[in-house]
Amino acid sequence: MDEISVFIQLVERLGVPIVVLGFAGWYIKFLQDAFSKEREAMREQEIHNDEQLLDVVKSSSDALVEMKTALAEQTSTMRELLATLRR
C-alpha cells in the first residue's frame, strides 16, 4: 500500500509527463539490458558451435589423411602384385 501512495505523491508533485518520461527511460534501460544479456548468450553459443565445428573438421581431416595413406599403401601393393604377375 505504501508503494501506491509514493507513486501518487510522485504524480502529484512532479506531474504526469515527468513520471511517464521517467518510466519510459527506465523501460528503455531495462530493454537494453535484456538485449545485452541475450546478445552475450548468443555470442557464447556461437563460440561453442564454432569449437564443435572445428573439432568435426579436424576429425574429418584426420580420417581423410588415414584413408589417403591406406589407399596409397593398397596402390603400392597392387603395383607389386601386378609386377609379380607379369614376370
Stockholm file with secondary structure:
# STOCKHOLM 1.0

chainA/1-87         MDEISVFIQLVERLGVPIVVLGFAGWYIKFLQDAFSKEREAMREQEIHNDEQLLDVVKSSSDALVEMKTALAEQTSTMRELLATLRR
#=GR chainA/1-87 SS CHHHHHHHHHHHHHCHHHHHHHHHHHHHHHHHHHHHHHHHHHHHHHHHHHHHHHHHHHHHHHHHHHHHHHHHHHHHHHHHHHHHHHC
#=GC SS_cons        CHHHHHHHHHHHHHCHHHHHHHHHHHHHHHHHHHHHHHHHHHHHHHHHHHHHHHHHHHHHHHHHHHHHHHHHHHHHHHHHHHHHHHC
//
